[in-house]
Every structure is written in structure tokens, then in C-alpha cells.
Amino acid sequence: MRLWRAGRLRRAQQQVVRAIALFDGAAVVELVGALLTLADFEFQLARYADAEATLGRAIRLLDAAPRAEPCQATLVDALIRLANSQRRQGKLDVAEATLRGAIAGPAEHATPVEPLSAVNNALGVVYKDAGRYAEAAERYAAALATSTHTDLTACIYHNLAGLAHAEGRFADALTPARTALMLHRREHGPTATEVAADAAVLGAVLLGLGHLDEAETQLGQAYRIWVRRFGPDHYEVAVCLHSLGVARYRRGDPAAALRSLDEALRIKTSVLGPDHPEIAALQHNLAVVHAHPRPAR
């Protein structure tokens, strides 16, 4: 993890793959831990199918292990990560089933409160992406009511802002977006990827409110963090470029807007494939800029 945090991404992956080979067939707890670390690296690098496969291997090992409470908590965490990987690939029904599996089962293996908060938060994101906004709001409320960890609470506020943004309630999104950013900045510092994710959401909210200057400031900050961390072809870079393209269009600069949107489309198509729903949203915005080079006043 020190190598990863230091930005030596390839070396960090090599080390964890070596650890997996050493633990294989011997130490289940250590092997599962190494697999979860590798899956986290893969997810952060937007290699979602690889993360899904790695997590599947870890979950099979956990399913075969005795159900002690620490093992159960690790299993729930792995299932949440698996669902997030599935969701990023557009497999929303599969992700929902995975998360429901995390809270199902015999009473003696009931999901502990804090992991249950994380499951509810993850389900909320799935429902939001599926357009099931009322169900998403219910899950986020349940998650927030039982969360006791700052990081999870910040993530829930981040997602509440994303939900309000998706519904067009930009004013309602502003406070949770700023709260998430404040909490994550306090926990991780100003250049953390968690801060970048929050800044991108806040930028999108400000864009919806028409506050272009601050929106571009937040989006630019997020963009620079992601590029510095993972390079220019990362999924989150494309997310920032999409919003920056919209901002540049609204400023009356269609050429800059097209450059940003075209680059976002290239990256997302490479990462997600041409049939992912996010590709359609980008293509729509590109079509708008081509058809109406100047935004309506």
C-alpha cells in the first residue's frame, strides 16, 4: 500500500500479485486480504471486469470459510466491492442482486450495523443509476442514520448530492456536496482522490446552478488530481472532461467544448465499451453542440 500511495502503481500491483502467489493454498485470511487489495487497485485503475473476477475469487474463499464475525464483515465488504465493479460495467440488476445477497441469510449471520450502512449506501447508488430515485433516497437515509465512520458518512453525503443532481434539484445538492468535500478533505488532505471525486460532484452541481466560475474551479481541481494520480486516460478524468465540456459550451466556446467532450467519449468508450449507458449521454451532448454551436440564452 505504501508503494500505491507513493504513486508507484505498477510496482504495487507486482508486489500484491507476488503475495497472492505466496499465500495461495496456504493462508486463507492472508490470501483474501491480498486479493481484496489487488481488486481495489484494479477498481481504482478502472479495470472493472478484472476487479470483478478478483473479488469473485475472494468471495468463493470466504464462502468456504467458517462464518466467524470478522469473516462475515469481510465477506460483506467484498460483496459491496463486487457490486460496485458490476455497477460500473452497467450491470445494475446483477449489482442489486449481489448487494441483496450481502444482507440476506440466516439470522445468526446477520449483517452488522456499520457494514449494513455501507450496503444501503451502495444500493442507493445502484438505484440512482437505474433511475429509481425514491428507493435510492430511502437507502441513503437508512445508511446515514446508522453510519458511525467519517469516510462512510462523507460518501453518503457525496451520493445524496449526486442523487439531487440527477433529479435536477441543484440547490438541494449543494449542501451535501460541500459537506462531503469538507469531510474528505479533513480526513485525507486536499489532493486525495476522495477529494477529487467530491470536487467533481460539487462542480457539476454548481454547473447546474449556473455558477460557471466556481464550477470550473472545482472541476479543474478534480481533473488535475485524477490526471496526476492515474494519468490522462482514466475513467474519472473523462467524468471531469464531460462536465468541463458542458461548462465551456455554456460559456459560448463550442470548439473547447467539443475537444473536452470528444476526449471524454474516447476515454469512456475505451474503459466502458461502446454500449454503456454513459456513452449515450456523451453522444447526446456532442450532438447538441454540433447542432447548436451557441447555447440558447
C-alpha positions in Angstrom: 0.0 0.0 0.0 2.9 2.4 0.6 4.0 1.9 -3.0 0.5 2.6 -4.2 0.1 5.8 -2.1 3.5 6.9 -3.4 2.3 6.6 -6.9 4.3 3.6 -7.9 1.3 1.8 -9.2 2.8 -0.9 -11.3 5.3 -1.9 -8.6 2.5 -2.0 -6.1 0.5 -4.3 -8.3 3.5 -6.6 -8.9 4.1 -6.9 -5.1 0.5 -7.8 -4.4 0.4 -10.4 -7.2 3.5 -11.9 -5.7 1.9 -12.0 -2.3 -1.2 -13.8 -3.8 1.1 -16.5 -5.3 2.9 -17.0 -2.0 -0.4 -17.3 0.0 -2.2 -19.4 -2.5 -3.2 -22.8 -1.0 -1.9 -22.0 2.5 -3.1 -18.9 4.4 -6.7 -18.2 3.5 -7.0 -15.0 5.6 -3.8 -13.5 4.1 -4.8 -14.7 0.6 -8.2 -13.0 0.8 -6.6 -9.8 2.1 -4.2 -9.7 -0.8 -7.0 -10.4 -3.3 -9.0 -7.5 -1.9 -6.0 -5.2 -2.2 -5.5 -6.3 -5.8 -9.2 -5.7 -6.5 -9.0 -2.3 -5.0 -6.1 -1.4 -7.3 -7.9 -2.8 -10.3 -11.1 -0.8 -9.5 -9.2 2.4 -9.0 -7.5 1.9 -12.3 -11.0 1.5 -13.9 -10.3 -2.2 -14.7 -13.7 -3.1 -13.5 -14.0 -6.6 -15.1 -10.7 -7.6 -13.6 -11.8 -6.3 -10.2 -15.0 -8.3 -10.5 -13.0 -11.5 -11.3 -10.6 -11.0 -8.4 -13.4 -10.3 -6.0 -15.2 -13.4 -7.1 -12.2 -15.4 -6.2 -12.0 -13.8 -2.7 -15.7 -14.3 -2.1 -15.5 -18.0 -3.0 -12.8 -18.4 -0.4 -14.8 -16.6 2.2 -17.9 -18.6 1.4 -15.9 -21.8 2.2 -14.5 -20.5 5.4 -16.1 -20.7 8.9 -18.5 -17.8 9.5 -16.8 -16.0 12.3 -17.9 -12.4 12.7 -14.7 -10.9 11.3 -15.0 -13.2 8.3 -18.7 -12.2 7.8 -17.7 -8.5 7.9 -15.0 -9.1 5.3 -17.5 -11.0 3.1 -20.0 -8.1 3.2 -17.2 -5.7 2.3 -16.1 -7.9 -0.6 -19.7 -8.1 -1.8 -20.1 -4.3 -1.8 -16.9 -4.0 -3.8 -18.1 -6.7 -6.2 -21.4 -4.8 -6.7 -19.6 -1.5 -7.3 -17.5 -3.2 -10.0 -20.6 -4.7 -11.6 -22.4 -1.3 -11.5 -19.5 0.5 -13.2 -19.9 -2.0 -16.0 -23.6 -1.2 -16.3 -24.8 -4.5 -14.8 -27.3 -2.9 -12.5 -29.5 -5.9 -12.0 -26.5 -8.1 -11.1 -25.2 -5.5 -8.7 -28.5 -5.2 -7.0 -28.7 -9.0 -6.5 -25.1 -9.0 -5.2 -26.0 -6.4 -2.5 -29.2 -8.1 -1.6 -27.2 -11.2 -1.0 -25.0 -9.2 1.4 -27.9 -8.6 3.7 -29.7 -11.9 3.2 -29.0 -15.1 5.1 -29.6 -16.8 8.4 -30.2 -14.6 11.5 -27.1 -15.9 13.2 -25.1 -14.3 10.3 -27.0 -11.0 10.2 -25.0 -8.2 8.7 -23.5 -5.9 11.4 -24.8 -2.3 11.6 -21.9 -0.5 10.0 -21.5 -2.9 7.1 -25.2 -2.7 6.6 -24.9 1.1 6.3 -22.4 0.6 3.6 -24.6 -1.9 1.8 -27.5 0.6 1.9 -25.3 3.3 0.6 -24.1 1.0 -2.3 -27.7 0.0 -3.1 -28.7 3.7 -3.2 -26.1 4.3 -5.9 -27.4 1.3 -7.9 -31.0 2.6 -7.6 -29.9 6.1 -8.6 -28.1 4.8 -11.7 -31.3 2.9 -12.6 -33.4 6.0 -12.2 -35.2 4.6 -9.1 -34.7 7.8 -7.2 -37.2 7.3 -4.4 -35.7 4.0 -3.5 -32.2 5.5 -3.6 -33.3 8.2 -1.2 -34.6 5.6 1.2 -31.4 3.7 1.1 -29.2 6.8 1.6 -31.4 7.9 4.6 -31.0 4.5 6.2 -27.3 4.5 5.6 -26.8 8.0 7.0 -28.9 7.1 10.1 -26.6 4.3 11.1 -23.2 5.4 9.8 -20.5 5.9 12.5 -17.4 6.4 10.3 -16.5 9.7 8.8 -15.4 8.2 5.5 -18.7 6.4 5.0 -20.7 9.4 6.1 -18.8 11.6 3.6 -19.5 9.0 0.9 -23.2 9.1 1.7 -23.3 12.9 1.5 -21.5 12.7 -1.8 -24.1 10.3 -3.1 -27.0 12.4 -1.7 -25.6 15.3 -3.8 -25.4 13.0 -6.8 -29.0 12.0 -6.4 -30.3 15.5 -6.1 -28.2 16.5 -9.1 -29.7 13.6 -11.1 -33.2 14.8 -10.2 -32.3 18.4 -11.2 -32.6 19.6 -7.6 -29.3 21.5 -7.8 -29.9 23.8 -4.8 -30.7 20.7 -2.6 -27.4 19.1 -3.9 -25.2 22.0 -2.8 -25.0 21.4 1.0 -24.4 17.6 0.9 -21.8 18.2 -1.9 -19.9 20.7 0.2 -20.2 18.6 3.3 -18.7 15.5 1.6 -15.8 17.6 0.3 -15.2 19.2 3.7 -15.2 15.8 5.5 -13.0 14.0 3.0 -10.5 17.0 2.8 -10.2 16.9 6.6 -9.7 13.1 6.6 -7.3 12.7 3.7 -5.9 16.1 2.7 -6.5 18.3 -0.3 -5.0 16.1 -3.0 -6.7 12.8 -2.2 -8.8 11.0 -4.8 -11.8 11.2 -2.4 -11.5 14.9 -2.6 -11.3 14.8 -6.4 -14.5 12.8 -6.6 -16.3 15.3 -4.3 -14.9 18.3 -6.2 -16.2 16.8 -9.4 -19.7 16.4 -8.0 -19.7 19.9 -6.5 -18.5 21.2 -9.8 -21.4 19.5 -11.6 -23.9 20.9 -9.0 -22.5 24.4 -9.4 -22.7 24.0 -13.2 -26.4 23.1 -12.8 -26.9 26.3 -10.7 -25.2 28.4 -13.4 -22.1 29.3 -11.2 -19.6 28.7 -14.0 -16.6 30.2 -12.4 -16.6 28.1 -9.3 -17.8 25.1 -11.2 -14.8 25.2 -13.5 -12.5 25.8 -10.5 -13.8 22.7 -8.7 -13.8 20.6 -11.9 -10.3 21.7 -12.8 -9.1 20.7 -9.3 -10.6 17.3 -9.7 -9.2 16.9 -13.2 -5.7 17.7 -12.1 -5.8 15.3 -9.1 -7.0 12.4 -11.3 -4.5 13.0 -14.1 -1.7 13.3 -11.6 -2.7 10.1 -9.8 -3.7 7.8 -12.8 -2.8 9.6 -16.0 -4.9 11.2 -18.7 -6.8 8.1 -19.8 -8.6 7.3 -16.6 -12.4 7.0 -16.3 -12.6 9.8 -13.7 -10.7 12.1 -16.0 -13.4 11.5 -18.6 -16.1 12.4 -16.0 -14.4 15.7 -15.3 -13.9 16.4 -19.1 -17.6 15.7 -19.7 -18.6 18.4 -17.1 -15.9 20.8 -18.3 -17.2 20.4 -21.9 -20.7 21.4 -20.7 -19.2 24.4 -18.9 -17.2 25.5 -21.9 -20.3 25.2 -24.1 -22.3 27.3 -21.8 -19.5 29.9 -21.8 -20.0 30.1 -25.6 -16.8 28.3 -26.6 -18.1 25.3 -28.7 -14.6 24.4 -30.0 -13.3 23.9 -26.5 -16.5 22.1 -25.5 -16.1 19.7 -28.4 -12.5 19.0 -27.6 -13.4 18.1 -24.0 -16.4 16.0 -24.9 -14.6 14.2 -27.7 -11.8 13.3 -25.3 -14.3 12.2 -22.7 -16.0 10.0 -25.2 -12.7 8.4 -26.3 -11.7 7.6 -22.7 -15.1 6.3 -21.7 -15.5 4.1 -24.8 -12.1 2.6 -24.1 -12.9 1.9 -20.5 -16.6 1.0 -20.6 -17.2 -0.2 -24.1 -19.4 1.4 -26.8 -22.7 0.2 -25.4 -22.5 1.5 -21.9 -25.3 4.0 -21.0 -22.8 6.7 -20.1 -21.7 6.7 -23.8 -25.2 7.6 -24.9 -25.2 10.6 -22.6 -21.9 11.9 -24.0 -23.1 11.3 -27.6 -26.2 13.3 -26.9 -24.2 16.3 -25.6 -21.9 16.1 -28.6 -24.9 16.2 -30.9 -26.3 19.2 -29.1 -23.0 21.2 -29.5 -22.8 20.2 -33.2 -26.4 21.2 -33.8 -26.5 24.3 -31.8 -22.9 25.8 -31.5 -24.2 28.6 -29.3 -26.3 27.7 -26.3 -29.8 29.2 -26.0 -30.0 32.3 -23.9 
